[in-house]
Amino acid sequence: MKETPVPAPNLKLIPSGTTEPFDPHSMKVACSNCNLRELCMPIGLSPEELERIDEVVATRRKIKRGAILFRNGESFQSLFAIRTGFFKTCVTAEDGRDQVTGFQMAGEIIGLDGIVNDRHTCDAIALEDAEVCVMPFDRIGELSREVNALQHHVHRIMSREIVREHGVMLLLGSMRAEERLAAFLLNLVQRLHARGFSRSELVLRMTREEIGSYLGLKLETVSRTFSKFSEDGIVEVRQRHVRILDTEALKSIVNRQACN
């Protein structure tokens, strides 16, 4: 099924660490009318089931660039479906540095880390102005017991996160720098394409330092690897705009690791 393209948000320069107040009564949301419904919600729900989900997912919340959606140790109450914008999740390492554990984009669910112990285990920070749908977890649990498709969808989301974590472990455990960055770019452009964006062009919402933190690479290594890809005619890089010129070459770099 063809998915509706998601327009890029209108970005504004806003000081970091600020959150815009929101009125839950003025920010009503209807999943049944959302162009990201097929990414966030199960396919094939009846109008009655969609209406019941609309009652649960009742509010949206706007998050400014640099602001925190939830913090490590904070009480877990809701999952968040990202409508627009990018987020990063990170934890503080023993030496005090922030370790990036993931990047999340429109159409994805964030906050699953809090389910196990009823407290979040990481910080979620907006990389650009963003908007999320607030989904109270207790109400989702109640409804999923009645709507089997929703329960199955929640399980699929959790499983997808487990598979993604295993993929990151593979990156950090056995891949060289070129292979890590190639896999990262391929994964990112694939996820963006599922939302209606180009197969070959993307704007990096994260810094190279954040990419390095996620991939277990130093900033200099990330920059040097981007330069090598550019010199080899695999990608074209203009600041944060990346154009993939040779997708097969990136796949070959990743597959090279799989064959070793």
C-alpha positions in Angstrom: 0.0 0.0 0.0 1.4 3.4 -1.0 2.0 5.6 2.0 1.3 9.3 2.0 4.5 11.4 2.0 5.2 13.2 5.2 6.1 16.9 4.8 9.2 18.1 6.5 8.4 20.3 9.5 8.9 24.1 9.2 12.0 24.6 11.3 12.7 27.7 13.4 15.7 28.6 15.4 14.7 28.2 19.0 16.9 28.1 22.1 17.8 24.6 23.4 16.2 23.2 26.5 12.8 24.9 26.1 9.5 23.2 26.0 6.3 24.9 24.6 3.4 24.7 27.0 0.4 22.8 25.6 -3.3 22.7 26.4 -4.5 19.1 26.1 -8.0 20.3 25.4 -7.0 22.4 22.3 -4.6 19.7 20.9 -7.1 16.9 20.1 -5.9 14.3 17.7 -7.7 11.7 15.6 -5.7 8.6 14.5 -8.4 7.9 11.9 -7.5 11.1 10.0 -3.7 10.9 10.5 -1.4 10.4 7.4 0.9 8.3 9.6 -1.8 5.9 10.7 -0.5 3.0 8.7 3.0 3.4 10.4 1.7 3.8 13.9 -1.5 1.8 14.0 -2.6 -1.7 12.8 -4.0 -2.0 9.3 -7.6 -3.1 8.9 -9.2 -1.7 12.0 -13.0 -1.1 11.8 -14.3 2.4 12.1 -15.6 1.5 15.6 -12.1 0.3 16.7 -10.5 3.4 15.3 -12.9 5.6 17.1 -12.0 3.8 20.4 -8.3 4.3 19.7 -9.0 8.0 19.0 -10.5 8.2 22.5 -7.3 6.8 24.0 -4.8 8.8 21.9 -6.4 12.1 22.9 -3.6 14.7 22.9 -0.6 16.0 21.0 2.4 17.6 22.5 4.9 20.0 20.8 8.5 19.7 21.7 11.1 22.4 20.8 14.5 21.5 19.4 16.8 20.5 22.2 14.0 20.0 24.7 13.6 16.7 26.6 10.5 14.5 26.1 11.3 12.3 29.0 14.3 11.7 31.3 16.2 8.7 32.6 14.6 7.6 35.9 11.3 9.5 35.2 8.1 7.6 36.0 6.8 5.8 32.9 3.2 6.7 32.0 2.8 7.0 28.2 4.2 5.9 24.9 4.7 8.6 22.3 4.0 8.3 18.6 6.2 10.8 16.7 4.1 12.9 14.2 6.9 15.2 13.0 10.5 15.7 13.8 13.5 13.6 14.9 14.6 12.5 18.4 17.6 10.9 19.9 17.7 8.6 22.9 20.8 8.6 25.1 22.2 7.5 28.4 25.0 9.0 30.5 28.2 6.8 30.5 30.3 6.2 33.5 32.8 8.9 32.4 29.9 11.4 32.2 29.7 11.5 28.4 26.3 11.1 26.7 26.0 7.8 24.8 23.5 7.9 21.9 21.4 4.7 21.9 19.1 5.5 19.0 17.5 7.9 16.6 13.7 8.0 16.1 11.6 9.7 13.4 8.0 10.4 12.4 5.8 7.3 12.4 7.8 5.6 15.1 7.0 4.9 18.8 9.2 6.1 21.5 9.2 5.4 25.3 9.1 1.6 25.2 12.2 1.5 27.5 9.9 2.4 30.4 7.7 -0.6 30.3 10.0 -3.1 32.2 10.4 -1.2 35.5 7.8 1.6 35.1 10.6 4.1 34.8 12.4 5.4 31.7 16.0 4.2 31.3 17.2 6.9 28.9 16.7 10.6 27.9 14.7 11.4 24.8 15.7 14.7 23.2 14.3 16.5 20.2 16.8 17.1 17.4 14.4 19.5 15.8 11.0 21.0 16.5 8.7 18.0 16.9 5.2 16.9 17.7 4.1 13.7 19.4 0.9 11.9 20.2 0.6 11.0 23.8 -0.7 7.4 24.4 -1.3 6.6 28.1 0.0 3.1 28.5 -2.5 1.9 31.0 -5.4 2.8 28.6 -3.6 1.2 25.7 -3.2 -2.0 27.7 -6.9 -2.1 28.5 -7.9 -1.5 24.9 -5.4 -3.9 23.4 -7.0 -6.7 25.4 -10.3 -6.0 23.6 -8.8 -5.1 20.1 -6.6 -8.1 19.2 -5.0 -6.2 16.2 -3.8 -3.5 18.5 -2.3 -6.0 21.0 -0.5 -7.7 18.1 0.8 -4.3 16.8 2.2 -3.4 20.2 4.0 -6.7 20.3 5.4 -6.1 16.8 6.7 -2.7 17.8 8.5 -4.2 20.8 9.9 -7.0 18.7 11.2 -4.5 16.1 13.0 -2.6 18.9 14.7 -5.8 20.0 15.8 -6.6 16.5 17.1 -3.1 16.1 19.1 -3.4 19.3 20.6 -6.6 18.0 21.6 -4.8 14.8 23.3 -2.1 16.8 25.2 -4.8 18.8 26.4 -6.3 15.5 27.6 -2.8 14.4 29.5 -2.2 17.5 30.9 -5.7 17.9 32.2 -6.7 14.5 32.0 -4.0 11.9 34.8 -1.6 10.8 34.1 2.1 10.5 33.2 2.0 6.8 30.8 -0.8 7.4 29.2 0.9 10.4 28.6 4.2 8.5 27.4 2.4 5.4 24.9 0.4 7.3 23.7 3.5 9.2 23.1 5.4 6.0 21.3 2.5 4.3 19.0 2.0 7.4 18.3 5.7 7.7 17.3 6.2 4.0 15.2 3.1 4.0 13.2 4.3 7.0 12.8 7.7 5.4 11.7 6.2 2.1 8.9 4.3 4.0 7.6 7.7 4.9 7.5 9.0 1.3 10.9 10.6 1.1 13.6 10.0 -1.5 15.5 6.7 -1.8 18.8 8.5 -2.3 18.7 11.9 -0.6 18.4 12.9 3.1 19.2 15.6 5.5 21.0 14.5 8.6 19.1 15.8 11.7 21.9 14.6 13.9 25.5 15.9 14.1 28.5 13.8 13.1 29.4 13.7 16.8 26.1 12.1 17.6 26.4 9.6 14.7 29.8 8.7 16.1 28.4 8.2 19.6 25.7 5.9 18.2 28.2 3.9 16.1 31.0 3.8 18.6 33.3 5.9 16.5 35.3 9.1 17.1 34.1 12.3 15.4 37.3 12.3 13.4 36.6 8.8 12.1 33.1 9.7 11.1 34.3 12.7 9.2 37.2 10.8 7.6 34.8 8.0 6.5 32.3 10.5 5.0 35.2 12.0 3.1 36.3 8.6 1.8 32.8 7.8 0.6 32.7 11.2 -1.2 36.1 10.7 -2.8 35.1 7.2 -4.0 31.9 8.6 -5.6 29.6 6.8 -3.3 28.0 9.8 -1.6 27.9 13.5 -2.1 28.0 15.5 1.1 27.1 19.2 1.5 27.0 20.0 5.2 24.1 17.9 6.5 22.6 17.1 3.1 23.7 13.7 1.9 23.0 12.3 -1.6 23.7 8.6 -2.1 25.2 8.2 -5.6 25.9 4.5 -5.4 23.6 2.5 -3.2 25.0 -0.8 -4.4 28.5 0.3 -3.3 27.2 0.9 0.2 25.4 -2.5 0.2 28.7 -4.1 -1.0 30.6 -2.5 1.9 28.1 -3.9 4.4 27.9 -7.3 2.7 31.7 -7.5 2.8 31.4 -7.8 6.6 28.8 -10.5 6.3 31.1 -12.6 4.1 34.0 -12.4 6.5 
